[in-house]
Amino acid sequence: MESEIMQGLTPVQVVALVGVLGVGAQWLAWRLRLPAIVLMLGVGLLVGPVMGLFLPERDLGPIYRPLISVAVAIILFEGGLTLTQHRLGDARGPVQRLVYLGAPLGWALSTLVLWLAVGLSWQSSAVFGGVMVVTGPTVIAPMLRQAKLRARPAQILQWEAILNDPLGVLIAVLLLEVVLVLETGLSAGAAVWIIGSGIGFAALAGWAAGAGMALAFRRAMVPEYMKVPVLFVTVLAVFAATDTVLHETGLLAVTIMGMVLANAKLSSYTEIHRFKEHATILLVSGVFVLMAASLDFSTLNELTWRAALFVVLMVALARPLQVLLPLIGSDLPMKERWLIALTGPRGVVMVAVSGLFGDKLVQAGIDDGAALAPLAFIIVLATVIIHGFTLAPMARRLGLSGPERPALLIVGGSPFAVALAQALERAEVGTLIADTNRQHLNNARQAGIPTYHGDILGEVAEHKVEFIAYPTVLVASDNDAYNTLVATDMGPDVGREYVWQLSRVRERSRHALPAQLGGQRLHGGPTFDEVNQRIADGWTLRSTRLTDEYSLDDWRQDRPDAVPLLTISKGELRFLQENVPLSAQPEDWVTAFLPAKDKDGSNAVPADVSAEASAVVHDHRNTPKSGN
């Protein structure tokens, strides 16, 4: 067995191992609520340089570097798909400053740090400085959820990461082209011609491929079920063809191709983008494990104290200046500026791109290009750990942390929605009611409940609604078809287990929809008319906190006719599902429908020894109109 390990793994074993380790590390990170990048780095180092079980160059041989190149090309194409004109145009002032001014400034500052402090050549410093602009949207999102920041700083950090991620890589790609051409020893005129023609050729090829695919999709020249496969192989073909005609132009071409498709306003864009996201998760995790397994500790030893100095200067000097200088003169409060300036975690895309670009620099005769991948690992690990442990305390100290409580997004304004929001508010659960009809939100506004007027699936909602603050969604409008559309659309982003929906009127008939459409159904399958009729008939929605002295059995005995709706346990909302018995522990909350009191008081709800909150909302037809 030992001799087999020394001989290495077969390519099939490598693919299986990398897939299991990469995806397994991400799943384990989700379960443990840890940054996935830390676990992927750990498993890669463990099976690679530590144990020697898997060494990519030994086990994959000549296909290792081409495999990395193809994976990075697909990752950059997916990044290009996020650069739409409306995203750049709709981004608020601070975000635009951080993109248009902060990204070039970040490149310049990072290049100076790498050149003067770390001691890299100007070529490696310039290329790696472009990659340093990337802040990693896949890393910042879980940090924001854990820190529970207020809406504005959280949205700025998230949008900056989304937009700067592909822009930083694009800068690095362009600089790599420049460096590789200059290293050929050509005259200035020839070098400028080759650089200009190379960038122009890549841009033209990427634009032509993107425009051609968009035209083919619009004219139905490609059937729906083949769009993703055709697009996938087209990306590979464009990358290979442009790289063959003019060396090192393939990455730029596929990035521009993604940008063209992103702005083509295709009806199938959402499905294409989601598939690319899934493919990117697989590729990024695989590339990260491969890069970690191929890490050479001797290269780290050569960096010595300069690696620590690099981290300190990037975190404490370059990042703050990159943020604070562009925001001079903006209306953003100084506290929020400092929070953003001191938060800049890097992600896995940076490691994948750095490893590939470092190899290309080494092949061009720039020896210190080998230090790019180790430096990328160091800055990624350091920033994830530093910001992961300091973001929440810093936000609390600056008074920028949001409320430490669960929250529910209710789509559809109605008496039931208002009653539920009031009952949950008294149980310290935040709510937001969204509806496209302003009149449906009148009762909620009068009750002081936060509301959003507009389509929750619209582009405006992306900027107006802080979706990250609402981990659970209940779709409860008066339009069954719209409810199904919203629940189906939000399921992949929020998580299907956290998207709930009132039952359709024809739910149990032959018109029932497939299971993959819509959200989870509530216990008993209540419809919109049924829950609102209860409110009109005088039923109440009441939240009751259980204690050691007042258990769930006591609650059931006092309320034999109650219809439980959800429980709140350890800060998490849990709607009751079909065929799942009600379960709650002391300190949990139970929210339920309680029947109206009879005139003689025979069905009156008995008094509790528990902490209790109730909400009664009458039918809107009996609610007096305001003087407005």
C-alpha positions in Angstrom: 0.0 0.0 0.0 2.8 2.4 0.9 4.5 1.7 -2.5 1.2 2.5 -4.3 1.0 5.9 -2.5 4.6 6.7 -3.4 3.9 5.9 -7.0 1.0 8.4 -6.9 -2.7 8.3 -7.8 -4.3 7.7 -11.1 -6.0 10.6 -12.9 -9.4 9.1 -12.1 -8.5 8.8 -8.5 -7.3 12.4 -8.5 -10.6 13.7 -10.0 -12.6 11.8 -7.4 -10.4 12.8 -4.5 -10.4 16.5 -5.4 -14.1 16.5 -5.9 -14.9 14.8 -2.6 -12.4 17.0 -0.7 -13.5 20.3 -2.3 -17.3 19.8 -2.1 -17.0 18.0 1.2 -15.1 20.8 2.7 -17.7 23.3 1.6 -20.5 21.2 3.0 -18.7 20.7 6.3 -18.1 24.5 6.5 -21.8 25.1 6.0 -22.7 22.7 8.8 -20.1 24.2 11.1 -20.8 27.8 10.0 -17.1 28.3 9.2 -15.5 29.9 6.1 -15.2 27.1 3.5 -11.9 28.5 2.3 -10.2 27.6 5.6 -11.3 24.0 5.4 -10.4 23.6 1.7 -7.0 25.0 2.4 -6.6 22.6 5.3 -7.5 19.5 3.4 -5.4 20.5 0.4 -2.3 21.0 2.5 -3.0 17.8 4.5 -3.2 15.5 1.5 -0.5 17.4 -0.4 2.7 18.7 1.1 2.0 17.3 4.6 1.1 13.7 3.9 2.4 13.4 0.3 -0.7 11.4 -0.6 -1.6 13.6 -3.6 0.9 15.8 -5.5 -0.8 17.3 -8.6 2.2 17.6 -10.8 3.2 14.0 -10.1 -0.2 12.5 -10.3 -1.7 14.5 -13.2 1.4 14.9 -15.2 1.2 17.1 -18.3 -2.5 17.7 -18.0 -2.3 19.5 -14.6 -1.5 23.0 -15.9 -3.9 22.9 -18.9 -6.6 21.6 -16.5 -6.0 24.7 -14.3 -6.1 27.0 -17.3 -9.4 25.7 -18.5 -11.0 25.8 -15.0 -9.8 29.4 -14.6 -11.2 30.3 -18.0 -14.6 29.1 -17.0 -14.4 30.9 -13.7 -13.5 34.2 -15.4 -16.4 33.7 -17.9 -18.8 33.3 -15.0 -17.3 36.5 -13.5 -18.0 38.3 -16.7 -21.6 37.2 -16.5 -22.0 39.4 -13.4 -20.8 42.6 -15.0 -24.1 44.0 -16.3 -24.6 47.7 -17.1 -27.6 48.0 -14.8 -25.5 46.7 -11.9 -22.9 49.3 -12.5 -25.4 52.0 -13.1 -27.7 51.2 -10.3 -24.9 50.8 -7.7 -25.1 53.6 -5.2 -22.6 56.5 -5.1 -20.2 54.9 -2.5 -20.1 51.6 -4.5 -19.4 53.4 -7.8 -16.6 55.3 -6.1 -15.1 52.0 -4.8 -15.3 50.5 -8.3 -14.2 53.3 -10.6 -11.7 54.9 -8.2 -11.0 52.3 -5.6 -10.1 49.4 -8.0 -7.3 51.3 -9.9 -6.1 52.8 -6.6 -6.1 49.4 -4.9 -4.0 48.0 -7.8 -1.4 50.8 -7.5 -1.1 50.5 -3.7 -0.9 46.7 -3.8 1.8 46.9 -6.6 3.9 49.3 -4.5 3.6 47.1 -1.4 4.7 44.0 -3.3 7.5 45.8 -5.1 9.0 47.9 -2.2 8.1 45.8 0.9 8.0 42.2 -0.4 10.8 42.6 -2.9 9.1 41.1 -5.9 10.0 42.3 -9.4 7.9 45.0 -11.0 6.4 42.5 -13.4 5.2 40.1 -10.7 4.1 43.0 -8.5 2.0 44.6 -11.3 0.2 41.3 -12.2 -0.4 40.3 -8.6 -1.5 43.8 -7.7 -4.4 43.4 -10.1 -5.5 40.2 -8.5 -5.3 41.9 -5.1 -8.2 44.1 -6.1 -10.5 41.1 -5.7 -12.2 40.9 -2.3 -14.1 37.7 -2.8 -18.0 37.8 -2.8 -18.2 34.1 -1.7 -16.2 34.9 1.4 -17.7 38.2 2.4 -21.4 37.0 2.2 -21.1 34.5 5.2 -19.2 37.0 7.2 -21.9 39.6 6.7 -24.5 37.1 7.8 -22.6 36.2 11.0 -21.8 39.8 11.9 -25.4 41.0 11.2 -24.3 44.4 10.0 -26.7 47.2 9.3 -28.1 47.4 5.8 -26.0 50.1 4.2 -22.4 49.0 5.1 -23.4 45.4 4.4 -24.8 46.2 1.0 -21.7 48.3 0.1 -19.3 45.5 1.1 -21.3 43.0 -0.9 -21.7 45.1 -4.0 -18.0 46.0 -4.0 -17.0 42.4 -3.8 -19.4 41.4 -6.6 -18.3 44.1 -9.0 -14.6 44.2 -8.2 -14.2 40.5 -8.4 -14.3 40.3 -12.2 -12.8 43.8 -12.6 -9.7 42.9 -10.6 -9.1 39.7 -12.6 -9.6 41.7 -15.8 -6.9 44.2 -14.8 -4.6 41.3 -13.9 -5.2 39.6 -17.3 -4.4 42.8 -19.2 -1.3 43.4 -17.2 -0.2 39.8 -17.7 -0.5 40.4 -21.5 1.7 43.5 -21.2 4.3 41.9 -19.0 4.6 38.8 -21.2 5.0 40.9 -24.4 7.6 43.2 -22.8 9.6 40.1 -21.7 10.1 39.1 -25.3 12.7 41.8 -25.8 10.9 43.6 -28.6 11.3 47.2 -29.4 8.9 49.7 -27.8 7.0 50.1 -31.0 6.7 46.4 -31.7 5.7 45.7 -28.1 2.9 48.4 -28.2 1.7 46.9 -31.5 1.6 43.3 -30.2 -0.1 44.4 -26.9 -2.6 46.5 -28.7 -3.4 43.9 -31.3 -3.6 41.1 -28.8 -6.0 43.0 -26.6 -8.0 44.1 -29.6 -8.1 40.5 -31.0 -9.2 39.1 -27.7 -11.9 41.7 -27.3 -13.1 41.2 -30.8 -13.2 37.5 -30.5 -15.0 37.6 -27.1 -17.5 40.1 -28.4 -18.2 38.1 -31.6 -18.6 34.9 -29.7 -20.9 36.5 -27.1 -23.0 38.4 -29.7 -23.2 35.3 -31.9 -24.5 33.1 -28.9 -27.0 35.8 -28.0 -28.3 36.0 -31.5 -28.6 32.2 -31.7 -30.5 32.1 -28.5 -32.9 34.9 -29.4 -33.7 33.3 -32.8 -34.3 29.9 -31.2 -31.4 28.4 -33.2 -30.5 26.4 -30.1 -33.2 24.4 -28.3 -33.7 25.3 -24.6 -32.3 22.0 -23.2 -29.1 22.5 -25.2 -28.4 26.1 -24.4 -26.2 25.4 -21.4 -24.1 22.6 -23.1 -23.7 24.7 -26.2 -22.6 27.7 -24.2 -20.2 25.6 -22.2 -18.4 24.1 -25.2 -18.4 27.5 -26.9 -16.5 29.0 -23.9 -13.9 26.2 -24.2 -13.7 26.7 -28.0 -13.2 30.4 -27.7 -10.5 30.0 -25.0 -8.6 27.4 -27.0 -9.0 29.2 -30.4 -7.9 32.6 -29.3 -5.1 31.2 -27.2 -3.8 29.3 -30.2 -4.0 32.2 -32.6 -2.4 34.7 -30.2 -0.9 33.3 -27.1 -2.3 34.3 -23.7 -5.4 36.0 -25.1 -7.9 33.3 -24.2 -8.6 34.5 -20.7 -9.4 38.0 -21.8 -11.6 36.7 -24.6 -13.9 34.5 -22.4 -14.2 37.3 -19.8 -15.5 39.7 -22.5 -17.7 37.0 -23.9 -19.3 36.7 -20.5 -19.8 40.5 -20.3 -21.5 40.6 -23.7 -23.9 37.8 -22.8 -24.7 39.4 -19.4 -25.8 42.6 -21.2 -27.8 40.8 -23.9 -30.9 40.6 -21.8 -31.6 37.0 -22.7 -34.8 35.4 -21.3 -32.7 32.3 -20.3 -30.0 34.4 -18.5 -31.1 33.3 -15.1 -30.9 29.6 -15.8 -27.5 30.0 -17.6 -26.1 32.1 -14.7 -27.3 29.6 -12.1 -25.7 26.7 -14.0 -22.5 28.7 -14.2 -22.6 29.4 -10.5 -22.9 25.7 -9.8 -20.1 24.9 -12.2 -17.9 27.6 -10.7 -18.5 26.2 -7.2 -17.2 22.9 -8.3 -14.3 24.4 -10.3 -13.2 26.9 -7.6 -13.2 24.2 -4.9 -11.3 21.8 -7.1 -8.8 24.4 -8.2 -8.3 25.6 -4.6 -7.6 22.0 -3.4 -5.2 21.4 -6.3 -3.3 24.6 -5.6 -3.1 23.9 -1.9 -1.9 20.4 -2.5 0.8 21.7 -4.9 2.1 24.4 -2.5 5.8 24.3 -1.9 6.8 25.1 1.7 10.3 26.0 0.6 8.9 29.0 -1.3 7.3 30.2 1.9 10.5 29.8 3.8 12.2 32.1 1.2 9.7 34.9 1.9 10.6 34.9 5.7 9.4 38.0 7.5 8.4 39.7 4.3 5.2 37.6 4.1 4.1 38.9 7.5 5.0 42.5 6.5 3.0 42.0 3.3 -0.2 41.0 5.3 0.2 43.9 7.7 0.7 46.6 5.0 -2.2 45.2 2.9 -4.7 45.0 5.8 -3.6 48.1 7.7 -2.5 50.5 4.9 -3.4 49.6 1.4 -7.0 48.5 2.0 -7.9 51.5 4.2 -6.4 54.0 1.7 -8.2 52.1 -1.2 -11.5 52.8 0.5 -11.0 56.1 2.4 -9.6 58.1 -0.4 -12.3 57.5 -3.0 -15.0 58.1 -0.3 -13.8 61.6 0.5 -16.7 64.0 -0.1 -19.3 61.3 0.0 -22.3 61.4 2.4 -21.3 58.1 4.0 -20.8 58.5 7.8 -17.2 58.2 9.0 -18.0 55.1 11.1 -19.2 53.2 8.1 -16.2 54.3 6.0 -13.8 52.9 8.6 -15.8 49.6 8.9 -15.6 49.1 5.1 -11.9 50.2 5.0 -11.0 47.6 7.7 -12.9 44.8 6.0 -11.5 43.2 2.8 -11.3 39.4 2.9 -9.9 37.7 -0.2 -11.4 34.6 -1.7 -10.6 31.4 -3.7 -10.8 33.0 -7.1 -7.7 35.0 -6.2 -5.8 31.8 -5.3 -6.8 30.1 -8.6 -5.9 33.0 -10.8 -2.6 33.7 -8.9 -1.4 30.2 -9.3 -2.0 30.2 -13.0 -0.5 33.6 -13.6 2.5 32.8 -11.5 3.2 29.8 -13.6 3.0 31.8 -16.8 5.4 34.4 -15.4 7.9 31.6 -14.4 7.7 30.2 -17.9 8.5 33.7 -19.3 11.7 33.8 -17.2 10.4 35.8 -14.2 11.4 33.5 -11.4 9.7 35.3 -8.5 6.4 34.5 -10.2 6.5 31.3 -8.2 5.8 33.4 -5.1 2.4 34.5 -6.3 0.5 31.4 -5.3 2.1 31.1 -1.7 1.5 34.9 -1.2 -2.1 34.4 -2.3 -2.6 31.6 0.2 -1.1 33.7 3.0 -3.2 36.8 2.3 -6.4 34.8 1.8 -6.0 32.8 5.0 -4.9 35.9 7.0 -7.7 38.1 5.9 -10.4 35.4 6.4 -9.2 34.8 9.9 -8.6 38.5 10.8 -11.9 39.8 9.4 -13.8 36.7 10.5 -13.0 37.3 14.1 -13.0 41.1 14.1 -15.9 42.2 11.9 -18.7 41.5 14.4 -16.9 43.0 17.5 -15.8 46.1 15.4 -19.4 46.5 14.1 -20.8 46.4 17.6 -18.2 48.9 18.9 -19.0 51.3 16.0 -22.7 50.8 16.6 -23.2 49.4 13.1 -24.5 45.9 14.0 -28.1 45.0 13.3 -30.5 43.6 15.8 -29.6 40.2 17.2 -32.9 38.5 16.3 -34.4 36.3 13.6 -36.4 37.9 10.8 -39.1 36.9 8.3 -39.9 38.3 4.9 -43.6 38.1 4.1 -44.5 38.6 0.4 -48.1 39.8 0.2 -49.9 42.4 2.4 -53.1 41.2 4.0 -54.8 41.2 7.5 -53.1 37.8 8.1 -49.7 39.2 7.2 -50.1 42.1 9.6 -51.4 39.8 12.4 -48.5 37.5 12.0 -46.0 40.4 11.9 -47.4 41.8 15.1 -47.3 38.5 16.9 -43.7 37.9 15.8 -42.6 41.4 16.7 -43.7 40.8 20.3 -41.6 37.6 20.1 -38.6 39.7 19.1 -38.7 38.6 15.4 -38.2 41.2 12.8 -40.5 41.3 9.7 -40.8 43.0 6.4 -44.1 42.9 4.3 -43.7 43.3 0.6 -46.4 43.8 -2.0 -46.9 45.3 -5.4 -50.2 46.9 -4.4 -49.7 49.9 -2.1 -53.2 49.6 -0.7 -52.4 46.2 0.6 -49.7 47.7 2.8 -52.0 50.4 4.4 -52.8 48.3 7.5 -49.1 47.3 7.9 -48.0 51.0 7.7 -50.6 52.1 10.3 -49.4 49.3 12.6 -45.8 50.5 12.2 -44.6 47.4 10.4 -41.7 47.8 7.9 -43.0 47.5 4.3 -41.6 47.4 0.8 -43.8 48.6 -2.1 -42.7 46.9 -5.3 -42.0 43.5 -6.9 -39.8 41.5 -4.7 -38.3 39.9 -7.8 -37.5 43.2 -9.5 -34.1 44.7 -10.0 -35.0 47.6 -7.7 -35.6 45.2 -4.8 -32.0 44.0 -5.1 -30.9 47.5 -3.8 -33.9 48.4 -1.6 -34.4 45.1 0.3 -31.7 43.7 2.6 -32.3 40.1 1.7 -29.4 38.9 3.8 -31.3 40.0 6.9 -34.3 37.8 6.2 -33.2 34.1 6.2 -36.8 32.9 6.1 -39.5 33.8 3.5 -43.2 33.3 3.6 -45.0 33.9 0.3 -48.6 34.8 1.1 -50.1 37.1 -1.5 -53.7 36.8 -2.9 -52.3 35.5 -6.3 -51.5 31.8 -6.2 -49.5 31.9 -9.5 -47.4 34.8 -8.3 -46.8 33.0 -5.0 -45.5 30.0 -6.9 -43.3 32.2 -9.1 -41.7 34.0 -6.1 -41.1 30.8 -4.1 -39.6 29.0 -7.1 -37.3 32.0 -7.9 -36.1 32.6 -4.4 -35.6 29.0 -3.5 -32.1 28.5 -4.9 -30.9 31.7 -3.4 -32.5 31.6 0.1 -32.6 27.8 0.3 -35.7 25.8 -0.5 -36.1 24.6 3.1 -36.5 28.3 4.2 -39.1 29.4 1.6 -42.7 28.8 2.6 -45.9 29.3 0.7 -49.6 29.3 1.3 -51.3 26.5 -0.5 -53.0 27.0 -3.8 -56.8 26.8 -4.1 -56.4 23.8 -6.4 -53.6 22.3 -4.5 -55.3 18.9 -4.0 -56.9 18.7 -7.5 -55.6 17.4 -10.7 -54.2 20.9 -11.3 -51.5 20.3 -8.6 -48.1 21.6 -9.6 -44.9 19.5 -9.6 -43.0 19.3 -6.4 -40.0 21.3 -7.7 -42.2 24.4 -8.2 -43.2 26.7 -5.3 -42.1 26.6 -1.7 -42.8 24.4 1.3 -46.5 24.2 2.4 -47.6 25.0 5.9 -49.2 22.4 8.2 -52.8 21.8 7.2 -52.3 23.4 3.8 -54.1 26.7 4.5 -54.9 28.9 1.6 -54.9 32.7 1.4 -58.7 32.9 1.8 -58.7 30.5 4.8 -56.1 32.3 6.9 -57.6 35.7 6.2 -61.2 34.4 6.9 -60.0 33.3 10.3 -58.7 36.9 11.0 -62.1 38.3 9.8 -63.9 35.9 12.1 -62.1 37.2 15.1 -59.3 34.6 15.4 -56.1 35.8 16.9 -52.4 35.0 16.2 -50.6 34.7 19.4 -47.0 34.0 20.3 -46.3 32.2 23.6 -42.9 31.6 25.2 -42.5 28.2 26.9 -40.7 27.9 30.2 -39.6 25.2 32.6 -42.9 25.9 34.6 -45.0 26.2 31.5 -44.3 23.4 29.0 -45.7 22.5 25.6 -48.1 20.0 27.3 -49.4 22.8 29.5 -49.8 25.0 26.4 -51.8 22.2 24.6 -54.0 21.7 27.6 -54.9 25.4 27.8 -55.5 25.7 24.1 -57.1 22.5 22.8 -58.5 24.3 19.7 -55.3 26.2 18.8 -53.9 25.8 15.3 -50.1 26.0 15.6 -48.3 27.8 12.8 -44.6 28.0 13.7 -42.0 27.8 16.4 -39.1 30.0 17.2 -36.1 28.1 18.6 -32.6 29.5 19.2 -33.2 32.4 16.9 -34.6 30.3 14.0 -38.1 30.3 12.6 -39.6 26.9 11.9 -43.0 26.7 10.2 -44.9 23.5 10.9 -44.8 21.0 8.1 -47.3 18.3 7.1 -47.0 15.1 9.1 -44.4 16.6 11.4 -45.6 16.8 15.1 -45.2 20.1 17.0 -42.1 20.1 19.1 -40.8 22.9 21.3 -38.5 23.2 24.3 -38.4 25.7 27.2 -37.4 29.2 26.0 -38.9 28.4 22.6 -41.8 30.4 21.2 -45.0 28.9 19.7 -47.1 31.0 17.4 -50.6 29.8 16.7 -54.1 30.7 15.6 -56.5 30.9 18.6 -60.3 30.8 18.1 -62.4 33.8 18.7 -64.0 34.2 22.2 -67.7 33.2 22.4 -70.1 35.8 23.8 -70.4 33.8 27.0 -66.6 33.5 27.3 -66.7 29.7 27.0 -63.9 29.7 24.5 -61.9 32.5 26.2 -58.2 31.9 26.1 -57.0 31.2 29.7 -54.3 33.4 31.2 -50.7 32.1 31.1 -47.8 32.2 33.5 -45.7 32.5 30.3 -44.4 35.6 28.5 -47.1 36.1 25.9 -47.9 38.4 23.0 -51.0 38.6 20.8 -52.1 40.4 17.7 -55.6 41.0 16.6 -56.2 42.5 13.2 -59.8 42.9 11.8 -60.8 42.6 8.2 -59.7 45.7 6.2 -63.3 46.4 5.3 -64.1 47.2 9.0 -60.9 49.3 9.5 -61.6 53.0 9.6 -59.7 54.9 6.9 -57.1 57.4 7.9 -57.7 61.1 7.5 -55.2 61.2 4.6 
